[in-house]
């Protein structure tokens, strides 16, 4: 059976790209979509920023036809601001709206947004209801197990948010207190999926970084799909590799140096197209070491890549990576 969010058909077992700040922008989403991501989200967007017309927040509303289905993810601590931000985001014409109740970082959670709403379930429910009522689009939520080990309240959260109209729930298998440390615990996610009251799709998130793990956890925890975040950074092939393993039980060949260079180049081109040469080149710098992770003696080339401001020079450097390292790994 296909997984549905509202009227969006995501196929049998969708793989979602997680919203990641300063990572999941349109250029990165392009290469993930090309490599098998079934649904994606924008970086999380501040509701206050949208209302104030903050340029950075508005730029994050950019979505392109090839990305569909795509959700806009918003966060905030004020219910009225979230309502207004939902109305603004709906005009950007995404396929769905997503609310972030999972972000653990200080300047979000300590301002009463993101994961901190896990400490005030009543407010979380009221905020979610306001968002659902402010848009004709399906609304989904991303959250964590709870604030800390003493308040793992996501079981109650799932029921109450479903009751006010959300159409899917993604759960990251850690508490806010854990940040990204320790091992993600999917057992509670599985319990929620098994709860007979829960009718909406439940997606698991946290630590999916290999095809075997995805296949094992799919069987063990019975979720409807998986959201992948950090494992896709510099490695968008993770989506196609997991799908191939699901279908065949076998591993795909790892991307060649030529493929790595090609996807990195595509990412750079899209970055320049979207942000202009100066910002496009600058924002791509954080990605080179991820694309070429594991290559011996890459440091010198990386230093040149991150210091160059000339598009032609960067393309030449990428070409040299292909020539030099293909020989070494042949």
Secondary structure, 3 states (H helix, E strand, C coil): CCCEECCEECCCCCEEECCCCCCCCHHHHHHHHHCCCCEEECCCEEHHHHHCCCHHHHHCCCCCHHHCCEEEEEECCCHHHHHHHHHHHHHCCCCEEEEEECCCCHHHHCCCCHHHHHHCHHHHHHHHHHHHHCCCCEEEEEEECCCCHHHCCHHHHHHHHHHCCCCEEEEECCCCCCCCCCCCCCHHHHHHHHCCCCCCEEEEECCCCCHHHHHHHHHHHCCCEEEECHHHCCCCCHHHHHHHHHHHCCCCCCCCHHHHHHHHHHHHHHHHHHHCHHHHHHHHHHHHHHHCCCCCCCHHHHHHHHHCCCHHHHHHHHHHHHHHHHHHHC
